[in-house]
Amino acid sequence: MSMLSVPTRGEVRARPLETSRLVLAPLETQDARDMWTCVEGCRAHLEPWLPWVPYAFDYDSTYRYVDASTSDWDLGRAARFAIRERTTKRLVGVVGLEAFSHMHESVDLGYWLRLDAGGRGYMTEAAGHLVTWAFSQLRVHRIRVAASTENHPSLAVIRRLGFRFEGMSREAERCHGRWLDHAVFALLATDTRTAR
């Protein structure tokens, strides 16, 4: 039976994913302070789309999330990366592969970006690099991603990455006191990518 080929956090830390402007390294407990500062600084921007934001209510809760992320990686359940600018080392967001299904060789893509880092193509750059890594290193067959039908910046990233629309999930997520419909997309290892 095929399984996803998940490298250790140590292996990826030693050779992080790098683009021309960004460094993606496994999310570690030492990132918790920067992540807390980042989330707190743009809470109103993130809360309408991300149901976990209200639960990141202080440094300790953020630390617990980051600590759980390290366990998720070690147990082969998810791989979350801190996104930092190469020049400033500033944390600008997180991109990750979630819901690992080893039997079906599939993962979900998730991401968020701080408000003042938007409009620069950072997330397309980071997520695009991670998608390539997932196909080549993890040997995934399918990557799924979903976003609220109202979250136009996120939908634009998904389209730029060449994901194919598969359908709608009605009231898929309760977020900030309202139900969100999701547009669902996927990319297969056998698809020809048309990322821009």
Secondary structure as the mmCIF struct_conf table of DSSP 4:
data_model
#
loop_
_struct_conf.conf_type_id
_struct_conf.id
_struct_conf.beg_label_comp_id
_struct_conf.beg_label_asym_id
_struct_conf.beg_label_seq_id
_struct_conf.end_label_comp_id
_struct_conf.end_label_asym_id
_struct_conf.end_label_seq_id
HELX_RH_AL_P HELX_RH_AL_P1 ARG A 9 ALA A 14
BEND BEND1 ARG A 15 ARG A 15
STRN STRN1 LEU A 17 GLU A 18
BEND BEND2 SER A 20 ARG A 21
STRN STRN2 LEU A 22 PRO A 26
HELX_RH_3T_P HELX_RH_3T_P1 THR A 29 ASP A 31
HELX_RH_AL_P HELX_RH_AL_P2 ALA A 32 GLY A 41
TURN_TY1_P TURN_TY1_P1 CYS A 42 CYS A 42
HELX_RH_AL_P HELX_RH_AL_P3 ARG A 43 LEU A 46
TURN_TY1_P TURN_TY1_P2 GLU A 47 TRP A 49
TURN_TY1_P TURN_TY1_P3 PRO A 51 TRP A 52
HELX_RH_3T_P HELX_RH_3T_P2 VAL A 53 TYR A 55
BEND BEND3 ASP A 58 ASP A 58
HELX_RH_AL_P HELX_RH_AL_P4 TYR A 59 ASP A 74
TURN_TY1_P TURN_TY1_P4 LEU A 75 GLY A 76
BEND BEND4 ARG A 77 ARG A 77
STRN STRN3 ALA A 79 GLU A 85
TURN_TY1_P TURN_TY1_P5 ARG A 86 THR A 88
STRN STRN4 LEU A 91 SER A 101
TURN_TY1_P TURN_TY1_P6 HIS A 102 GLU A 105
STRN STRN5 SER A 106 LEU A 113
HELX_RH_3T_P HELX_RH_3T_P3 LEU A 115 ALA A 117
TURN_TY1_P TURN_TY1_P7 GLY A 118 GLY A 119
BEND BEND5 ARG A 120 GLY A 121
HELX_RH_AL_P HELX_RH_AL_P5 TYR A 122 TRP A 133
HELX_RH_PI_P HELX_RH_PI_P1 ALA A 134 LEU A 138
BEND BEND6 HIS A 141 HIS A 141
STRN STRN6 ARG A 142 SER A 148
TURN_TY1_P TURN_TY1_P8 THR A 149 GLU A 150
HELX_RH_AL_P HELX_RH_AL_P6 HIS A 152 ARG A 160
TURN_TY1_P TURN_TY1_P9 LEU A 161 GLY A 162
HELX_LH_PP_P HELX_LH_PP_P1 PHE A 163 PHE A 163
STRN STRN7 ARG A 164 CYS A 175
TURN_TY1_P TURN_TY1_P10 HIS A 176 GLY A 177
STRN STRN8 ARG A 178 LEU A 188
TURN_TY1_P TURN_TY1_P11 ALA A 189 THR A 190
BEND BEND7 ASP A 191 ASP A 191
HELX_LH_PP_P HELX_LH_PP_P2 THR A 192 ARG A 193
#
